[in-house]
């Protein structure tokens, strides 16, 4: 649960979840303060839920880097929503990266904590989807997790790859997480290309 590259990737996932929430909230016309509150909730939901499931009490809140990442990500999301006209396209990219990193990093952290493969997969999906579900529910929108055909499935394959690489020692934990995240992003990209989305 210490520092290192995997910790940096975890902070990046937290920031991206927050950025996606703030970007979508502003696109929906939510004021800046409300967007930042939602960003912090969405960003911190991943590490807090994961820590709770692993029995690590308030580890994420004990380290100021997580709240700082959520706030920073929220600010980036606000700027992205303001700077780019195609807000939905920007949101899709940020949300895809957030989902990919959150699922892969959580799978690796579950394995490091001693969970079996099934437990790691449940931990990865619960942690990765929590922020998006909170965001979509708060905005009164349909949850992307149940609306899009290759949303959860891509996260599953990415988490499985990260987990397999970690179990068989085919790279350092952060490298395994990056490989899993890359697979999720690639699957999401292929889905968008086939459906003709921007």
Phi, psi and omega in degrees: 000011184276206183274206180101181183301323180294324177296320178296318177296324178294318176296322178296320178297318178299315181294320181292321176299319179293318181296318179298318180295315180294319180298315181290322180298316179293324178295333178271001176088013178287141181292167188300315182298314179297323178296320181289322176298314179296322178300315179294320177298313182293318182293319183278347181297323181297302181293326181292316178295317180298315179297320178296318179292330178274355179078021177260106190287117171052032178300318183294324179282337180286339178252117184297346182296327181290308175300323179296321178295319180296316179295315180298316179297320178299318178296319177297319178297321177296316180295318180297319179294327181280323188279329185252133179289324182272072186299322182294321179294317178296317179301316181301319180293313181296315182296322178297317177294319180298313179300315183298310181293317183298316181293314183292315181295318181294325177296316179295318180294326176296318179294320178296330180278356176096011177285154173284172182304316181296316178297321178296320181292317178297317179299316182297314182290316179299316181292317184289326185273341186303312183298317180294321179294318177297314180300309183293322179294319181294329181269000180069028182255160174294137182292128179298332182298330181252349184267324184263136187290330184238048179259295178292321182300318178297320178295323178298311181296320178296316179295320179296319178296313179301318180294315180298316179297322179291315182298318183270006175065035183266046180142166175287159183307318181292327177292321177297318179295318179296320179297316178296318179295321180297322178296316178300314180297318180297318179295319178295321179295316179297322179296316180294321179296318182290327181274350178081014178285153180287000000 
